[in-house]
Amino acid sequence: MKKEAILALEDGKVYRGFAFGAEGEAYGEVVFNTSMMGYQEILTDPSYKGQMVCMTYPLIGNYGINKEDMESTRPFLEGFIVKEVSRIYSNWRANEDLGSYLKRNKIIGIEGIDTRALTKHLREEGAKKAVISTTDLDEKSLIKKAAASPGLDGRDLIKEVMCQKAYDWNESGKYRVVAIDSGIKHNIMRELALRNCHVRVVPATATKADILSFKPNGLFLSNGPGDPEALPYIVNTVKSVMGEMPIFGICLGHQILGQAFGGKTFKLKFGHHGGNQPVIDLKSRAVNITSQNHSFAVNVDTIPDKSVEMTHINLNDNTCEGMEHKKLPIFSVQYHPEAAPGPHDAAHHFDKFISLMKKDPK
């Protein structure tokens, strides 16, 4: 027999469905993801810490869970919302069904709600704080709980997802790269390792001395959750090493660089989450279809350093999707060139990082 569950939003919207995965009560900001596949990579993306994900594709779980496609050690999101969960799976690599995986990792799922209606509401009204509960089924009580929950604004969630001490992702490589872990995805490190990089992963709290002790050829700034303006310690560290080596940032790393350049970030209405975001390269005029997962963006107009130029724009809403410094070997993109899941159109950015390290005399 299915167990009843309720998703309640801070603005009074309530969706009744059925629980799968863990039972209990969970809080987070609800966003929607338009990817048709890749739910395992989405579940294990640390950037979703503090958020609940609604999948717009109606059937989720049909190819199960496998050990190879994890993007981190465990799922970090607060809740998972689907139209229909498949309780059977068919894939030769799979070793577990989705519901069992969520239950084992204490993540609450809700199915059987109108995910199209929820997605439309979030598009019109913006991302909302919410609660999923299998224990409290009183709608008025849950709406109050959702409204009183912390949300994302002003929150530093990095320390809840980063590694606690430095480690080597691989053992050797021509280019020595320090990757600041703000919630890094495994496929980023795979892409760097494939390009002959020896990757040293350090916590987001690492100092300039910690970074330079590895004698790196380059610095990588990872993706991650929460409000980028709540992270002055990372911004200050990045500022302190500018000019020492080439720097490449993605997603939160892009937002960190925007602040290190003196700019501001702002929150998007409902963010960009999915594998079908069109981005134009302002130099080549090429359009890439990109994988994205972010709720904040850089306001390039607030960057005082005129040596910084915007290189890429999102064709849906004209927000900044890329920057580079004209004098220093520093660049960043807001989207995910490692694309797990998603299209591989943007993988060339890793090659650009390698070329900058080749050219750098240090």
C-alpha positions as CSV (number, residue, x, y, z in Angstrom):
1,M,0.0,0.0,0.0
2,K,1.3,3.4,-1.0
3,K,2.0,5.9,1.8
4,E,0.6,9.4,1.4
5,A,2.9,12.4,1.2
6,I,2.4,16.1,0.8
7,L,4.5,18.8,-0.9
8,A,3.6,22.2,0.5
9,L,5.1,25.5,-0.8
10,E,5.6,28.7,1.2
11,D,3.0,30.6,-0.9
12,G,0.2,28.2,0.0
13,K,0.3,25.8,-3.0
14,V,-0.1,22.1,-1.9
15,Y,0.4,18.9,-3.9
16,R,-0.7,15.6,-2.5
17,G,1.0,12.4,-3.7
18,F,2.7,9.3,-2.5
19,A,6.0,8.6,-0.8
20,F,8.9,6.6,-2.1
21,G,12.4,6.4,-0.7
22,A,12.7,7.6,2.9
23,E,9.9,8.7,5.1
24,G,9.8,11.7,7.4
25,E,10.0,15.4,6.7
26,A,12.4,17.5,4.6
27,Y,12.8,21.2,3.7
28,G,14.4,22.9,0.7
29,E,13.9,25.3,-2.1
30,V,12.0,23.6,-5.0
31,V,13.5,23.9,-8.5
32,F,12.7,22.0,-11.7
33,N,15.1,20.1,-13.9
34,T,14.2,19.6,-17.6
35,S,16.7,16.7,-18.3
36,M,15.1,13.7,-19.9
37,M,17.7,11.4,-18.4
38,G,20.6,11.5,-16.0
39,Y,18.6,11.4,-12.8
40,Q,21.4,9.5,-11.0
41,E,23.9,12.3,-11.8
42,I,21.4,14.9,-10.8
43,L,20.8,13.2,-7.4
44,T,24.5,13.1,-6.7
45,D,25.3,16.6,-7.8
46,P,26.4,18.4,-4.5
47,S,25.1,21.7,-6.0
48,Y,21.6,20.7,-5.1
49,K,22.3,20.8,-1.4
50,G,19.5,22.9,0.1
51,Q,17.1,22.2,-2.8
52,M,14.4,19.8,-3.8
53,V,14.4,18.8,-7.5
54,C,11.2,18.3,-9.6
55,M,11.9,16.3,-12.7
56,T,9.8,17.5,-15.7
57,Y,10.2,14.2,-17.6
58,P,7.3,12.1,-16.3
59,L,8.8,8.6,-15.8
60,I,11.9,8.4,-13.6
61,G,13.8,5.4,-12.4
62,N,13.4,3.0,-15.3
63,Y,17.1,2.3,-15.7
64,G,17.9,2.0,-12.0
65,I,21.0,3.0,-10.1
66,N,24.6,1.9,-10.8
67,K,27.9,2.5,-9.1
68,E,29.7,4.0,-12.0
69,D,27.6,7.1,-12.7
70,M,27.8,8.7,-9.3
71,E,28.9,12.4,-9.4
72,S,29.8,12.4,-5.6
73,T,29.8,10.0,-2.7
74,R,26.1,10.3,-2.0
75,P,23.0,12.3,-2.9
76,F,23.0,15.8,-1.3
77,L,19.6,17.2,-2.4
78,E,16.8,17.5,0.2
79,G,14.0,15.9,-1.7
80,F,13.0,14.4,-5.1
81,I,9.7,15.1,-6.9
82,V,8.5,13.0,-9.9
83,K,5.3,12.3,-11.7
84,E,5.8,8.5,-11.7
85,V,8.6,6.4,-10.2
86,S,9.5,3.1,-11.8
87,R,9.8,0.3,-9.3
88,I,11.4,-2.0,-11.8
89,Y,14.5,-1.2,-13.8
90,S,16.1,-2.5,-16.9
91,N,19.8,-1.8,-17.5
92,W,22.8,-4.2,-17.5
93,R,24.8,-2.0,-15.2
94,A,22.1,-1.3,-12.7
95,N,22.3,-2.9,-9.2
96,E,19.6,-1.1,-7.3
97,D,16.2,0.5,-7.9
98,L,15.7,4.3,-7.4
99,G,13.4,4.0,-4.4
100,S,15.7,1.7,-2.5
101,Y,18.7,4.0,-3.2
102,L,16.8,7.0,-1.8
103,K,15.7,5.1,1.2
104,R,19.2,3.9,2.0
105,N,20.4,7.5,1.7
106,K,17.6,9.0,3.8
107,I,16.2,11.1,0.9
108,I,12.4,11.6,0.8
109,G,10.7,11.3,-2.6
110,I,7.2,12.1,-3.7
111,E,5.4,10.8,-6.8
112,G,1.9,11.0,-8.2
113,I,1.7,14.8,-8.3
114,D,1.1,17.0,-11.3
115,T,4.7,18.0,-12.1
116,R,3.6,20.0,-15.1
117,A,1.4,22.2,-12.9
118,L,4.2,22.5,-10.3
119,T,6.8,23.5,-13.0
120,K,4.4,26.1,-14.5
121,H,3.9,27.6,-11.1
122,L,7.6,27.8,-10.4
123,R,8.2,29.4,-13.8
124,E,5.5,32.0,-13.2
125,E,6.1,32.7,-9.5
126,G,9.8,31.7,-9.0
127,A,11.5,29.0,-7.0
128,K,9.8,28.5,-3.6
129,K,10.8,27.2,-0.2
130,A,8.9,24.0,0.5
131,V,8.5,20.9,2.7
132,I,7.8,17.3,1.9
133,S,6.2,15.3,4.7
134,T,5.0,11.8,5.2
135,T,4.3,12.4,8.9
136,D,2.5,15.7,9.1
137,L,-0.5,15.7,6.7
138,D,-2.0,19.0,7.9
139,E,-1.8,21.4,4.9
140,K,-1.9,24.6,7.0
141,S,0.8,23.3,9.3
142,L,3.1,22.4,6.4
143,I,2.6,25.8,4.6
144,K,3.8,27.5,7.8
145,K,6.8,25.2,8.1
146,A,7.8,25.8,4.5
147,A,7.6,29.6,5.0
148,A,9.7,29.4,8.2
149,S,12.4,27.3,6.5
150,P,15.8,28.9,5.7
151,G,15.9,28.8,1.9
152,L,19.1,29.6,0.0
153,D,19.6,33.3,0.3
154,G,22.6,34.2,2.4
155,R,23.5,30.6,3.1
156,D,27.0,29.1,3.0
157,L,26.3,25.4,2.2
158,I,29.8,24.7,0.9
159,K,31.2,23.3,4.2
160,E,28.4,20.7,4.2
161,V,29.5,19.2,0.8
162,M,33.3,19.8,0.4
163,C,36.0,17.3,1.3
164,Q,37.5,17.7,4.7
165,K,41.1,17.3,3.7
166,A,43.1,17.5,0.5
167,Y,43.5,14.4,-1.7
168,D,44.8,13.3,-5.1
169,W,42.1,12.3,-7.6
170,N,44.8,10.5,-9.7
171,E,48.5,9.8,-9.2
172,S,50.2,11.5,-12.1
173,G,50.0,13.9,-15.1
174,K,52.0,16.5,-16.9
175,Y,49.9,19.4,-15.6
176,R,49.5,19.9,-11.9
177,V,46.0,21.2,-11.1
178,V,44.6,22.3,-7.8
179,A,40.8,21.9,-7.8
180,I,39.0,23.9,-5.0
181,D,36.2,21.6,-3.9
182,S,33.0,23.6,-3.3
183,G,30.9,20.5,-4.2
184,I,32.9,19.2,-7.1
185,K,31.5,16.6,-9.5
186,H,33.5,13.6,-10.3
187,N,33.3,14.0,-14.1
188,I,35.1,17.3,-13.8
189,M,38.1,15.5,-12.4
190,R,37.7,12.7,-15.0
191,E,37.9,15.3,-17.8
192,L,41.0,16.9,-16.3
193,A,42.7,13.5,-15.8
194,L,41.9,12.5,-19.4
195,R,43.9,15.6,-20.4
196,N,47.1,14.6,-18.6
197,C,46.4,16.5,-15.4
198,H,47.4,15.4,-12.0
199,V,44.5,16.7,-9.9
200,R,44.9,17.7,-6.3
201,V,41.5,18.4,-4.7
202,V,41.5,20.8,-1.7
203,P,38.7,22.0,0.6
204,A,37.0,25.3,-0.2
205,T,38.7,26.6,3.0
206,A,42.2,26.1,1.6
207,T,44.6,29.0,1.9
208,K,46.9,30.5,-0.7
209,A,49.8,28.6,1.0
210,D,47.8,25.4,0.7
211,I,47.3,25.9,-3.0
212,L,50.8,27.0,-3.8
213,S,52.4,24.1,-1.8
214,F,51.3,21.7,-4.6
215,K,53.3,23.9,-7.1
216,P,50.3,23.9,-9.5
217,N,50.3,24.8,-13.2
218,G,46.6,25.8,-12.9
219,L,43.7,26.3,-10.5
220,F,40.2,25.0,-11.0
221,L,37.2,26.5,-9.2
222,S,34.3,24.0,-8.9
223,N,30.6,24.1,-8.9
224,G,28.7,24.1,-5.5
225,P,25.5,25.0,-3.7
226,G,24.1,28.0,-1.9
227,D,24.5,31.8,-2.2
228,P,27.8,32.8,-3.8
229,E,27.8,36.1,-1.9
230,A,28.0,34.1,1.4
231,L,31.5,32.9,0.5
232,P,34.0,35.8,1.1
233,Y,36.7,33.5,2.3
234,I,36.9,31.7,-1.1
235,V,36.7,35.0,-3.0
236,N,39.6,36.4,-1.0
237,T,41.7,33.3,-1.6
238,V,41.1,33.4,-5.3
239,K,41.9,37.1,-5.4
240,S,45.2,36.4,-3.7
241,V,46.4,33.9,-6.4
242,M,45.3,35.8,-9.5
243,G,48.3,36.3,-11.7
244,E,50.1,33.3,-10.1
245,M,48.7,30.7,-12.6
246,P,45.9,30.1,-15.1
247,I,42.4,29.8,-13.5
248,F,39.3,28.1,-14.8
249,G,36.0,28.3,-13.0
250,I,32.6,26.7,-13.7
251,C,29.2,27.4,-12.2
252,L,29.8,28.5,-8.6
253,G,33.5,28.9,-9.6
254,H,32.3,31.4,-12.3
255,Q,30.3,33.3,-9.6
256,I,33.3,33.3,-7.3
257,L,35.5,34.8,-10.1
258,G,32.9,37.4,-10.8
259,Q,33.1,38.6,-7.2
260,A,36.9,38.3,-7.2
261,F,36.9,40.7,-10.1
262,G,34.8,43.1,-7.9
263,G,31.4,42.3,-9.3
264,K,28.1,41.2,-7.8
265,T,25.8,38.2,-8.2
266,F,22.0,38.0,-8.1
267,K,19.4,35.3,-7.8
268,L,17.5,34.1,-10.8
269,K,13.7,33.7,-10.7
270,F,13.8,30.0,-11.1
271,G,17.3,29.2,-12.2
272,H,18.7,27.1,-15.0
273,H,18.5,23.4,-14.3
274,G,18.7,20.9,-17.2
275,G,20.6,19.7,-20.2
276,N,19.1,21.9,-23.0
277,Q,20.2,25.5,-22.3
278,P,21.3,27.4,-25.5
279,V,24.4,29.5,-25.0
280,I,26.1,31.7,-27.7
281,D,29.8,32.4,-27.9
282,L,30.1,36.1,-28.6
283,K,33.4,35.7,-30.5
284,S,32.7,32.8,-32.8
285,R,28.9,33.2,-32.8
286,A,28.6,29.4,-32.3
287,V,25.7,28.2,-30.2
288,N,26.2,25.3,-27.7
289,I,23.5,23.4,-26.0
290,T,24.7,23.1,-22.5
291,S,24.0,21.4,-19.2
292,Q,23.3,23.8,-16.3
293,N,22.4,23.8,-12.6
294,H,22.5,27.2,-10.9
295,S,20.1,29.6,-9.2
296,F,22.4,32.6,-9.2
297,A,24.2,34.6,-11.9
298,V,26.9,37.2,-12.3
299,N,26.0,40.8,-13.1
300,V,28.8,41.7,-15.4
301,D,27.8,45.4,-15.4
302,T,28.9,45.6,-11.7
303,I,32.5,44.4,-12.5
304,P,34.8,47.5,-12.3
305,D,37.8,45.9,-14.0
306,K,37.4,46.7,-17.7
307,S,39.9,44.0,-18.6
308,V,37.1,41.5,-17.9
309,E,34.8,40.8,-20.8
310,M,31.7,38.7,-21.2
311,T,32.3,35.9,-23.6
312,H,29.0,33.9,-23.5
313,I,25.3,34.7,-23.2
314,N,22.3,32.5,-22.4
315,L,19.9,32.8,-25.3
316,N,16.8,32.2,-23.1
317,D,17.3,35.2,-20.8
318,N,20.5,37.0,-21.9
319,T,22.3,36.3,-18.6
320,C,26.1,36.1,-18.5
321,E,27.3,32.5,-19.2
322,G,31.0,33.2,-19.6
323,M,33.8,35.7,-18.8
324,E,37.6,36.0,-19.4
325,H,40.3,38.4,-18.4
326,K,42.1,40.2,-21.3
327,K,45.4,40.3,-19.6
328,L,45.5,37.4,-17.2
329,P,45.0,33.7,-18.1
330,I,41.6,33.5,-16.3
331,F,38.3,32.5,-17.7
332,S,35.0,30.9,-16.5
333,V,31.7,29.6,-17.7
334,Q,28.4,29.4,-15.9
335,Y,27.4,26.1,-17.4
336,H,28.9,22.6,-17.0
337,P,31.3,21.6,-19.8
338,E,31.8,18.2,-18.1
339,A,28.1,17.6,-18.8
340,A,27.1,14.7,-16.5
341,P,24.3,14.5,-17.5
342,G,23.9,16.5,-20.7
343,P,25.4,17.3,-24.2
344,H,29.1,17.4,-24.8
345,D,29.1,20.6,-26.9
346,A,31.2,22.6,-24.3
347,A,33.9,20.0,-23.5
348,H,36.4,22.2,-25.4
349,H,36.7,24.5,-22.4
350,F,38.9,21.9,-20.7
351,D,41.2,22.0,-23.8
352,K,41.4,25.8,-23.4
353,F,42.5,25.4,-19.8
354,I,45.2,23.0,-20.9
355,S,46.4,25.5,-23.6
356,L,46.6,28.3,-21.0
357,M,48.8,26.1,-18.8
358,K,51.0,25.2,-21.8
359,K,51.6,28.9,-22.5
360,D,52.1,30.0,-18.9
361,P,55.9,30.4,-18.3
362,K,55.5,29.4,-14.6
